[in-house]
Structure formats: C-alpha cells, structure tokens
Amino acid sequence: MVRGGWEGHSPVAATDAFLPFLRSSGFAVDVSDSLEVYDERLGGYDLVVQCWSDGVLTDDQFTCLESAVRAGTGLAGWHGGLVDAFRHSRGYLRLVGGQFVDHPGGFVDHRVEITSTHPIVAGLTGFELRTEQYWVLTDGLDDVHATTTFAAAEPWHAPLTVPAVWTRRWGAGRVFACTIGHHPADLELPPVRTMVERGLLWAART
C-alpha cells in the first residue's frame, strides 16, 4: 500500500479504511509513505494499492512499477490517488489507462451507471451520489464497468459519458481504477465500497 502526495485526498484515512479488509482476505500488508518502495523488489508483491495524488515518479521508479505489473503484480486505486498522479510520466498514463482532466462544478449530484456484468459490479445497480464527478480521458484497452454522464453545458454542447470504473490487462498484470473517492466517506457508500473491495481482489496476482 503506497500512500502520500496531496493531502486533500486523505491518503492515510482512505487507505486505512481498507487495511482490515485486505488482512481479512489473507494479505500481509506493507504500508509505505514513500515512493522509494517502487524499486526492484516491487515484483515480489501480489498487489500495489496506490493512493498518491500529484507527485513525481522518477524514470527508475516507473520502470520498476511497470515491470512489476507486466510480470503479474496487480495495481489498484481510486480517484486522484491513481488517475491524477504522475502527470509528467507518459508511461504511467499508458499503464493506468485513464487520466483526470476536470471535475466541472466541484461537488455535484450525479449518477453512476453499471455497464457490464463483470464480477466487480455483479448484482449492483446504478446509484446517485454527491461528490466530484471526474472527467477522464481513457483509451480503448480499458474494460469499462461503470460510467457517469455530464449533461450538456457551456462550453460543451452535448452530453458526455466517461468511464467511472474500469479494469485493464497489462502483460500478466491487472489494473483496477475507480474515479470515485475524493473523501473517505465516498468510499464507504455501499456500492462504491463493494466495487473497490472486489477490484482489489480482482487485480491481485492469483
């Protein structure tokens, strides 16, 4: 579990909330408040849970992260801790498969729709929430499991639907991303909590 960066995303509180779940699921969890953990030993882990908004990843750190995921280490996270991190690193953006660009209106009422039958979202239905609605840029390699739609407004002139939850294969590894989670309370909403818990397990090396 790697946490830090911008404190506005509550990296310690947000990740602490999932420690009991991970441990009860059989994981021995190491927690790092430094990106120095992204070294050649990273490939020995089955899962990296990242909550590090903004920040700078060195080329060597990215190489270790990408190599670990390619060889089977899972990578998972939520909100800015995964999709608004290390903007300078094109390799990192390609690995994760999506990048935050805006949250128009700040904290707004919006809806998340379930769009697949993947085990991460099985049995869940669409839901309403009030928090940051992430406008993200993604690519066609993502398997999208939930979306959110921005209503037409100035300066854009038509509704825009973007992924809210996706998974991605990278070599032998798996990536799970959820754009919800500005506040720890967002992650405690039952459908969000369920998706994240399932996403962590799905991403982990089996």
C-alpha positions as CSV (number, residue, x, y, z in Angstrom):
1,M,0.0,0.0,0.0
2,V,1.6,3.2,-1.2
3,R,0.1,6.5,0.0
4,G,1.0,10.2,0.0
5,G,1.1,13.2,-2.3
6,W,-1.6,15.8,-2.0
7,E,-3.3,15.6,1.4
8,G,-6.6,16.8,0.1
9,H,-7.4,13.3,-0.9
10,S,-6.8,11.9,2.6
11,P,-4.4,9.2,1.6
12,V,-3.9,7.9,5.1
13,A,-7.5,7.8,6.2
14,A,-8.7,6.4,2.8
15,T,-6.2,3.6,2.7
16,D,-6.5,2.8,6.4
17,A,-10.2,2.0,5.8
18,F,-9.2,-0.9,3.6
19,L,-6.5,-2.4,5.7
20,P,-8.8,-4.6,7.7
21,F,-10.5,-5.9,4.6
22,L,-7.1,-6.8,2.9
23,R,-5.8,-8.5,6.0
24,S,-9.0,-10.5,6.5
25,S,-8.7,-11.5,2.8
26,G,-5.4,-13.1,3.5
27,F,-2.9,-10.3,2.5
28,A,0.2,-9.5,4.6
29,V,0.2,-5.7,4.0
30,D,3.2,-3.4,3.9
31,V,2.4,0.3,4.1
32,S,4.8,2.9,2.6
33,D,4.6,6.7,2.8
34,S,7.4,7.0,0.2
35,L,7.7,6.3,-3.5
36,E,11.1,4.8,-2.8
37,V,9.2,1.5,-2.4
38,Y,8.9,1.5,-6.2
39,D,12.2,-0.4,-6.7
40,E,13.3,-3.7,-8.0
41,R,11.7,-5.5,-5.1
42,L,8.2,-4.4,-6.1
43,G,7.7,-7.5,-8.3
44,G,7.6,-9.6,-5.1
45,Y,4.2,-8.2,-4.2
46,D,0.9,-9.6,-5.4
47,L,-0.9,-6.2,-5.3
48,V,0.0,-2.5,-5.2
49,V,-2.7,-0.3,-3.8
50,Q,-1.8,3.3,-4.7
51,C,-3.2,6.4,-3.2
52,W,-0.7,9.1,-4.3
53,S,-2.2,12.3,-5.9
54,D,0.1,14.5,-8.0
55,G,3.7,13.8,-7.3
56,V,6.7,13.0,-9.4
57,L,7.7,9.4,-10.3
58,T,11.3,9.0,-11.4
59,D,12.1,7.1,-14.6
60,D,13.6,4.3,-12.5
61,Q,10.6,4.1,-10.2
62,F,8.3,4.0,-13.2
63,T,10.4,1.2,-14.8
64,C,10.1,-0.8,-11.6
65,L,6.4,-0.3,-11.3
66,E,5.7,-1.1,-15.0
67,S,7.9,-4.2,-14.9
68,A,6.2,-5.5,-11.8
69,V,2.7,-5.1,-13.3
70,R,3.8,-6.6,-16.6
71,A,5.1,-9.6,-14.7
72,G,1.9,-10.1,-12.7
73,T,1.7,-7.6,-9.8
74,G,-1.7,-6.0,-9.6
75,L,-2.2,-2.2,-9.5
76,A,-5.3,-0.7,-8.0
77,G,-6.6,2.6,-6.7
78,W,-9.2,5.2,-6.8
79,H,-9.8,8.9,-7.6
80,G,-6.8,11.2,-7.7
81,G,-4.6,8.6,-6.0
82,L,-4.4,6.6,-9.2
83,V,-5.8,8.7,-12.1
84,D,-4.4,12.1,-11.1
85,A,-0.9,11.0,-10.3
86,F,2.4,11.5,-12.0
87,R,1.1,13.5,-14.9
88,H,4.6,14.1,-16.3
89,S,5.0,10.3,-16.9
90,R,3.5,9.3,-20.2
91,G,4.4,5.7,-19.5
92,Y,2.4,5.8,-16.2
93,L,-0.6,7.3,-18.0
94,R,-0.4,4.5,-20.6
95,L,-0.2,1.9,-17.8
96,V,-3.2,3.1,-15.9
97,G,-5.3,3.8,-19.0
98,G,-7.0,6.9,-17.8
99,Q,-6.2,10.5,-16.7
100,F,-8.3,13.0,-14.8
101,V,-8.7,16.4,-16.6
102,D,-11.5,18.2,-14.7
103,H,-14.4,18.0,-12.3
104,P,-16.8,20.7,-13.5
105,G,-18.8,22.3,-10.8
106,G,-16.8,20.8,-7.9
107,F,-19.0,18.7,-5.7
108,V,-22.2,17.9,-7.7
109,D,-25.1,15.5,-7.6
110,H,-24.6,12.9,-10.4
111,R,-25.3,9.3,-11.2
112,V,-23.1,6.3,-11.9
113,E,-24.4,3.6,-14.2
114,I,-23.3,0.0,-14.1
115,T,-22.4,-1.1,-17.7
116,S,-21.1,-4.6,-17.5
117,T,-21.6,-8.0,-15.8
118,H,-18.1,-8.3,-14.6
119,P,-17.7,-9.8,-11.1
120,I,-16.6,-6.4,-9.8
121,V,-20.1,-5.0,-10.4
122,A,-22.2,-8.2,-10.4
123,G,-25.5,-7.6,-8.7
124,L,-25.0,-3.8,-8.4
125,T,-27.3,-1.2,-9.9
126,G,-26.8,2.4,-10.8
127,F,-26.7,4.9,-7.9
128,E,-26.7,8.6,-7.1
129,L,-24.1,10.4,-5.1
130,R,-22.8,13.9,-4.5
131,T,-19.0,14.4,-4.8
132,E,-16.5,15.2,-7.5
133,Q,-17.6,13.9,-10.9
134,Y,-14.4,13.0,-12.7
135,W,-14.0,13.9,-16.4
136,V,-11.3,11.5,-17.6
137,L,-9.5,10.7,-20.8
138,T,-9.2,7.0,-21.5
139,D,-8.3,4.6,-24.3
140,G,-9.8,1.6,-25.9
141,L,-7.8,-1.0,-24.0
142,D,-9.9,-0.4,-20.8
143,D,-12.8,-2.7,-20.0
144,V,-15.4,-0.3,-18.6
145,H,-17.8,-1.4,-15.9
146,A,-19.4,1.8,-14.8
147,T,-19.8,5.2,-16.4
148,T,-21.0,8.7,-15.5
149,T,-22.5,11.3,-17.8
150,F,-22.0,15.1,-17.9
151,A,-25.1,16.9,-19.0
152,A,-24.6,19.3,-22.0
153,A,-23.5,22.8,-20.8
154,E,-21.3,25.6,-21.9
155,P,-18.7,25.3,-23.3
156,W,-19.5,21.7,-24.4
157,H,-22.8,21.2,-26.3
158,A,-23.8,17.6,-25.9
159,P,-23.9,15.1,-23.0
160,L,-20.6,13.3,-22.4
161,T,-20.3,9.9,-20.9
162,V,-16.9,8.8,-19.4
163,P,-15.7,5.7,-17.5
164,A,-16.1,5.7,-13.7
165,V,-14.8,2.2,-13.1
166,W,-12.5,0.2,-15.4
167,T,-10.1,-2.7,-15.5
168,R,-7.1,-3.2,-17.7
169,R,-4.7,-6.0,-18.5
170,W,-1.0,-5.2,-18.8
171,G,1.2,-8.1,-19.6
172,A,0.5,-10.7,-16.9
173,G,-0.8,-8.0,-14.6
174,R,-4.2,-6.4,-13.9
175,V,-5.1,-2.8,-13.2
176,F,-8.3,-1.6,-11.4
177,A,-9.4,2.0,-11.4
178,C,-12.3,3.8,-9.7
179,T,-12.7,7.5,-10.2
180,I,-14.9,7.9,-7.1
181,G,-13.3,8.7,-3.7
182,H,-12.5,12.4,-3.0
183,H,-13.5,11.9,0.6
184,P,-13.1,8.7,2.6
185,A,-16.9,8.9,3.1
186,D,-17.3,8.4,-0.7
187,L,-15.5,5.1,-0.4
188,E,-17.9,4.0,2.4
189,L,-21.0,4.2,0.1
190,P,-22.1,0.6,-0.1
191,P,-21.9,0.2,-4.0
192,V,-18.5,2.1,-4.0
193,R,-17.1,0.0,-1.2
194,T,-18.2,-3.2,-2.9
195,M,-16.6,-2.2,-6.2
196,V,-13.3,-1.2,-4.6
197,E,-13.1,-4.3,-2.5
198,R,-13.8,-6.6,-5.4
199,G,-11.5,-4.6,-7.6
200,L,-8.6,-5.0,-5.2
201,L,-9.1,-8.8,-5.1
202,W,-9.5,-8.9,-8.9
203,A,-6.3,-7.0,-9.6
204,A,-4.2,-9.1,-7.2
205,R,-1.9,-11.8,-8.6
206,T,-3.7,-15.1,-8.2
